[in-house]
Amino acid sequence: MDIEILRFDKEFAAANISDLPDLKRKYPVFFPEQFHDSIWQDRLTDSLQRELSDAVATVFPSETIIEDQLVPLFKHIDYYFPEFEAPTVVTITSDVDYQNKAIVADSLLVLGLDNYLGAEHEFYANIKRYVAKNLKPSQIGPDVATSYARQLISKPRKRDFLAQMIYFGKEMYLKDIWLPEISDAEKIGYSETEYMWAEENEEDIWRYFIENELLYSTDPKLPGRFINAAPFSKFYLEIDNESPGMIGRFIGWQIVRAYMENNKDVTVPQLMIKPTEEIFKNSKYKPAR
């Protein structure tokens, strides 16, 4: 599979003000008409933008790192979803907009390469560590997989905790089959130590959810406690500081894995639209002791 990678970040960094008309013709999506040219002229001469561009050019002097992750990923997506068409990849600098690292828009994939400079990079010094730890080149594949997964998974009909867990469990299952060479820890954005903690405590976590009747709860605090990215999960127990965040996603992942293991006739596209209750009931999920 051949993919086209357009290095808008490099072209913009090398441009002069006189090059703006050509850039705007080539990349109209990045130059909204409501913004005056002075915005782009200031950006071309801004010292911080220069530093960002230089840092990106150092980590990504060529497209090799990007291709090595995206070509296998796109091949796997195409295998399970034949209607998939590989996008044109456009790389940019985004002022370290780490909440929008990989954006899928029609036939484009926009990658903010300044979000992948390495967890210890000086530009990330003021970013919380649980976020910064995943701002590294090896997370390009998992992040792009997330963006495509969310286009394929049906939104849960209910708002309860179990539905949210299984929604993200489907996302993680897609990463299993799309990124077979990536470690489970990297798929979910954990360190190896954090992933080991989740595995070792899976039974206790599940018991906590059951005993506290959380599965069908619509308590709006639950996503912040167990689903969203966070430095740790909030059981309100002594173990909190040892736990990684997003532990609800981890449990949902194990439920979906169990479901697919016990229902081998279900295709991956079918899984994407299966309702929460059917997956949970037929998963026969039971954490190992």
N, C-alpha and C positions, 0 to 999 in steps of 0.2 A: 504494500500500500504506500503510495506516494502522498505526502502532504505538503501543502504550500505554507511556508512560514514567512510572513512579512515583518521585517524588523522596523516597525514604525519608530520604536524607541531610538534606534541607531540613526535613522534618517532625520528625525527631528533634532537630535543632539548635534548632528553635523551640518544642520541647515543654517543659512543666513536669512535675514529678513526678506531679501529678494527672492528666496526660494518658497516663501509662504504660498503664493498662488498655485504653484505646482503641487505642493503637499496637500492643499485643500482640494484640488481636483482628484488626486489619487486616493485620499482618505477622507471623503466628505463627512462620514459618520463621526469623526473626531473633531469637527469644526462646526458646531451648531451655529446657524445663521444669526441667532440672537446675540452672540458674543462678538464684540468689536475686535478687529485685527490687533488692536493695542494689547489685548489680553495675551495673544500668542507672541507678540513681539517682546513683551515683558518676560514671558516664560523662557524665550530663547536666550535672554541675557541674564536670567536669574542665577545667582551663584549656587543656591541650594539645588536647583534643577541640574546644574552642571555636575555637582557632586553625586547626585543620584544616578545620573546617566553614566558617569565614570565608574561608579560602583557596579552597575549592571553590566557594563562592558567588560569589567574585570572577571565577574563570575560567569558571564555568558558571552565569551568572545565569539563563539560560533553557535550554531543551532543544534549541535550534537546532543547536549544534555536534554534539550526539549524533545528532539526526535526520538531519542532512546526510550523516553517514557510514553510519548503519545502514540507512536506507530503501533507498538504491541497493544496498547489500550484500545485504540480504534479498531484493530483487527478483531479483538474479543467482542467489542460492542457489536460490530457488523455480523459476527457469527451468530449471536443470540437474537439480534434485531436486524434482519437483512435489509430493512428499509432505511437503515442508518446511512448517511452520506458524510464522509469525512469533511470537516469544515476547513475553511481558510483560517489559519492561525495568525493573529496579529498581536505582536508584543508591544507593550507600552510601559511607561513609568506612570505610577498612579498616586504619587505622594503617599506611598505606603498605605493604601486603602485596603487593609488586610481583611475587611469584611466582604470585599468584592474582588478576590484574587483571580478567579477564573469565571468569566461571564460568557454564556452561550446566547447568541442572538441570531436567529435564523441560520444562515450558512457560515456565520463567523464564530470563532472562539477568541475572545480577547483575554490575554494573559498579562497581568501586572507584574513584570519581572522584578520590580523593586520589593516585592513581598517574598522573595526567595533568595535572599543574599546570605543566609546562614544565621542560625539562632543567636549567635553571639555578636552579630554585626552591630557596630556603634549606632547605626540609625535606629536600632530597636531598643536602645538603652532605657527609654521611658515607657516601653510597652510591657504590660504585665507578662510575667514569665510563662504562664500557662498558654498564652497566645504566641509569644516570641519563639517558644521551643519548636513550633511547626512552620516557622518562616525560613524554610531551607529548600534547596533545589529538589530534594527527593520527594517533597510533598506536591510537586506539580501533578503527577499522575493521580494520586488520591483526590486532590482538589477538583481536577477536571472530571474525574469519575463521579464525584458528588454532583457537579453541575448537570451532567447528563442524566444521572439517576433521578434527579428531582423532576425532570421532564417526563419521566416514564411511569412514576409511581402514583397511583390514584391517592388523592388526599383522603384521609380517614373521614367516615361519615359522622362519627361521634368524636367528642372532645375529651374522652376519658384518658387516664394515664396509660392503660394497656394499648389503646389505639395509637398513641404517640410513640410508645416503645416499639410497636410492630412496624409502624411507618419507617422509623429509622433502622429497624432490623432489616427491612427490605433493601434499604439503601446499602447497608453493610454487606448484605448477601450479594448484591451486584458487584461490590468491590471484590468479594471472594472470587467470583468467576471472571471478572474483567482484569483483575490484577493478581494473578496466581503467584507471581514471583515476589510480591511485596509481603512483608511480615504483617501479621494480624495487628501488632502494635501500631505500625505506621498507617494501616488502613483507617483506624479510629483516631489516630493522632495522640496515642499514648507513648510514653517511654516504655522500654521493656519491663522495668520495675513496676510501673503502673499496671501494665497488662497482666503481669504475674499476680499482682494483688487481686485484680478483678477475678482471675481464674480461681485463685485459692479461696476466695470469699464468696463465690457465686451462690452456694447453697444458703449461706447466712443472709445474703442480700435478698434472695428470693423469699426466704422465710419472713424477713422484715416487711417486705411488700405485702405478703399475704396476711400476716398477723395484724398489720396496721390498716388493712382493708383499703389499700391504695389502688388496686387494679382498675376499679370502675369509678374511682373518684375523679371529679372534675375540678378539684381544688386548683386555682390559678397559680399557686405557689409551687406546684410539683414540677413544672418544666424548669424553673430556676434551680430547684433542688437537685434534679436527677437527669434532665434531658439536655439543657443548654451547656455550651462550653463554660467551664468554671475551673477554678484552681482545685476544688474538691467537691465531692457530693455531700449533701447535708442530711445526714440521718439524725442529727442532734445527739450524737453519741461520741464517746472518746475516739472512735475509729475515724471520725471525719477527716482529720488532718492526714491520715495515711491513705485515704481513698482518692482516686482520680475523679474528675468531673465526668459528666455524661454517662454515669453508670446505668441509667435507664436504657440508653442506646445499646450498651453492651448486653444487657439482659434481653432486649428485643431481638438482637442479633442471634443470640443462642436459641431463642424460640423459633425464629424463622429457619435457622439451620436445622433444627430438630424436625420442623414441619417438612422441609424438602427431603430430609433423609428418610422420613416415614411415608412420604407420598411421591414416590419416584415417577409417577405418571404425570405429575403437574409440570408444565413447561414454565420457563422463566417468564415469558410474557403473561401467562395465566396468573403467576404469582403476583404480578404487579397490580392486578385488579381483585385479588381474593380479599374478602372482608376479614376484618380483625378476628371476629369470633370463630370463623371457620379455621383460620390459621392456628389460633390458640387451642381450640378444642382438638384438632387433629394433629397437633404437634406432639402430643403426649410428653410435653416438656417436663423434665424432672432433673434438676441439677445433680451431678454426681457428688457423692459424699467425699 
